[in-house]
Amino acid sequence: MFRPAREPQSKRHVRSSYYVVGEGVLADSRDEQPAEPLAASTVEALRKFQFSRLGPQAKPERQLDRPARTELAQAMTDTTRTQPDSANPKVPAGFTYLGQFVDHDLTLDATAAQLEDDITVRQLLQGRSPALDLDSLYGLGPDHRFDGRFYDADGIHLKSGITQGIPGAPDITGQPLAGFDLPRVGVGSLKSERRRPLIPDPRNDENLAVAQIHCAFIRFHNRLATELADKGVSSAVLFESAREAVVKHYQWMLRTDFLPRIVDETIVKEVFAKGRKVVDPAPGEHDFPTMPIEFSVAAYRLGHSMVRGAYNWNRVFDNGRGTLALLFQFTGTSGILSPPPDSPDDPEAGAFERLPSNWIADLRRLFDFREAGRDDLGVTDAQFNVAKRIDTLLVNPLAKLPLGSFGGRGTTPDDIERNLAFRNLTRSTMLRLASGQQLAKHLMAKGVGVKPLSASDFENRDGAQLSEALRKRLAADCPLWFYVLREAEVNGGGRLTGVGGRIVAETFHRAMEGSRYSIVRDPFWRPFLSPVDARRDADVFQMTDLLLYAFEGKAELLNPLG
């Protein structure tokens, strides 16, 4: 049986180098200067996740230095500012973490930890390409000699976990509950080893919300596989039949439900109807997708703005008691699955090795089931969690990330280096990412109609409050991540538009096209798991529909704590 390495799995969330096609390897620089490309052998290149660059490189002298990045990051996480909730549209908070789950699907890079000699060149490219194919759920499949450990003995169903009851609790929280935690390694001399999630991408256990969404996808696959078996689908094709259906329903949900909530719907419709102009617009038949660094390092980091500082998590942790810090704490990657100890960054602290039962999510508070015609599964407005608006403010807890969330355990970084905004801005500098103004000019040259931000768009409004000197600097050369958030703030009504909207919509389209199973390449496919509802189009398949199917439409499964 494969024994995971002792190196903390959270380090797989920290990308120390980027292989950019046509440039070479860009490695992190300790002095935070732009990275110089390093030559890579063919084998090294193939073993690295493939990135590409959409636009020009920024000139180093036009990028923000450390003091400017520090000032901007602090303004984006200012404790005196209150970030508004999303409004038009009002986005349920669960979509924040669905977006993170999708990110990990797009950017899984397991080759750094698994350099097995039996993986072929084709598998390295196809298995780790940025496709929306749920490889963070399935890995390389049940027949792979290492990834088979993620599956039950039948090689069809995915393993699921069991929560740990609270000692002495008189109600259901005192019981272990099957299917509500991620499967965990459970063996090893260290608690941190035993707590590790037994899933292809341990980043899906870096906060409890994304972990609970991963659990839902395990249920989704397992229920569909069981139903297909009951209908007589041959065992020889059962797994792949289930996987194809799961992936296509997932893509349909992203196209019709997730994307229109975060991106200007006009852009989404245009891209999916007329194709791409910027992201790999005319790939060859056998070309694999690459990941635009402008998407990965900037545009798709929009979700950081959607995070709340606290959630009405379930009946036990209600009224904002489900704080963001605790959602990190009750995981096996960023936390210790236990109440905070005196030393919160000690991975061996705490008594629990599985998720305590009182921390199971009430999914009715994260997704609005009334949209699916299930008013009986609705909760009060006071209990429901809405995502924060996409804008240039982040909630303050993101100013001091737990060390485990970025592979920092055992180190003592400066306080500013634990600030998520600073980390995003610094990574952009390291990769010489084009400014927002450069990308706007580049997109217009490609025939994309975008409205560049003007100098007046950087005046202080209700987002991050900037000094006059910094405003003038950003009006000339703005880091792309801040630029796309500013577009959403001033032009998008809280949704990505312009440069950011185009990059995200086109990258999703290419990632679906490049998947083994693809609704883009199979335009006549339609979801067949949609509930019968005369009030809705038969082709609708939303995230709530996916959850209703996975949890059998039962309130006691969507909210087991009652």
Steps between C-alpha positions, in 0.01 A plus 500: 500500500629845409609704800481877452822693542559675830526839334187699591248464221416868529824575320336378185289816515813712472624518145873569518542516123298547184583336168385761248487364148749680278682661794625228733476457875427810708599425858415694814760757587595562863566867436157538331653615174356386166610146428739424219393199290706188554556240231329168564573160358223333304418266789498783753275706277254217451485435872399857574152642474475686169442876514481753219496877473215685327650846479833679521735492795510797732815706513657455846537875554123543447403249769424576864793473739465341844396821683230570240377141511490520878298823490255358248458170685434678827241722332328190360477343847431816700322419828315834495325425171180294469467304180139479375324175421431404141176655378434483124509209483493387861743208498458220758822459698545139393605621153810656655628156591360325195726744314795382708411137430499585127837672531652184644345299216661733247843518658570156648871430472579171666822435309705676765396237753452205267791444263400143425691339219185333364329827404532551127568830330139507377369446853720777632356741248141382497466410866641830623366735234275790602177331401171503687502123541490458881846347523517646851216258580600200289878522476627260234219255567441181699738289290802718564742338741516804729169677443303180551522574872233768457242233407303229674594138438251478211703754299178686422408707804713769660595466864322727745577589859332479840480786745606467864232537767542756776567312827207535739273685256141381555374580150601396148828689527618227736474239224740415216321575171601327177550701182541843657880513524768443242664158510823524697825305502442384859844340543844632582708593800399868488155652542564717196557183295183335624293813439599536138210483258502194277408691184698589187539868593557576871430869431132401513550465875660839555173649625188326621265651241690364200545169684123466546448574130750225413298264723189595301670410172603164644133439580397620154725247327417215736124538470513519121731196480260300718199600291675413173591160643138446603396578142725224371799695371784252454767504770760528223381849408323602821770724643564691178126532433450653843802727465390629159153585630639667812751710304245616242241592762775685688602694187137580420450635850813717468393634162139579589507568875845580637649716224199734456513576872860623491549620139297743289248266338533677164866397485422141600232465232722650232794273575294181511308595186778646284820351641822647634714788374780508757544168685639247252243601235592241234659193663601197299301181535759343727611812688459487875379809686742711698419726791532876436696651784280810468206278602674302772695780666253785454154476342379184674616623839171689506375248758729648764273805494187285549616345830311595817675542833234289674209273409177376652638150454241270661269495802799455734717772347231753416494881514843539339671248728633311200795733462742480210780418743303200626426384145876478452545342842262208445690349209791260466705714262486851649389403850480214746128400495483609864426813705778758493791407731749735660725442198266523199774429245611173665381219266524243781271686740135416561315180584279444193625317192173518307252785462293543818133435427394843623686661207302336218370773268133591474501526120164679506687801641757502216278436196144622435285193437197719443651567156442129430138517609571356846357768726494240778880508500525876533633671812438846640688798362676529835635145468589514132857586394555733205840542335677831527489722191783460249698819551837627623441424868578171676383405847765564760560137609673456162764744621643227723473157340571188706846367416359165393290660227809591296753239609661733755503276807843499659583848369467849647402731211453873541143595582444653156597169338196340665276757331319334208482822300875555538568141395285540188665828404849361560436190290384728218827695522706182500335384177525841330127491449369762261317791657126537459558785256732285290247217489217735404708628207594144404137380503387794288769414244349147489158641413351478850288798591608603849473834674835584664488654844564873505698699754175604667412133558785484752360780714398381846142375519371229730779251431863511611603850604825602329742785549519757220849383400391137478184589305707682239737207474218248455328721241811455286604143584261297711570141609262281303337344807407840647396621154242224442357553850475873429319424172244297692469777757446795266357344181376149579263548791696239694565264208814473289478693177739640243847348519430275798168372371644412161802315640287293738224413250747400227716294736196306619392440140846366404517287815167339413600452138825333606339257743471131409126541550379834370169680455680740261602217267165325551255788441195273486551361850245605760480431876280203588512537879300823508195480727159515339378856558247669274627841612844453348661419167564127467865574415567670834746329731613718788726434795192452716382229257835326532475511879139384501597198295812424706311527831182332371300819548487435875522777758652258751797447264541860385483604866563195721527704821140620467 
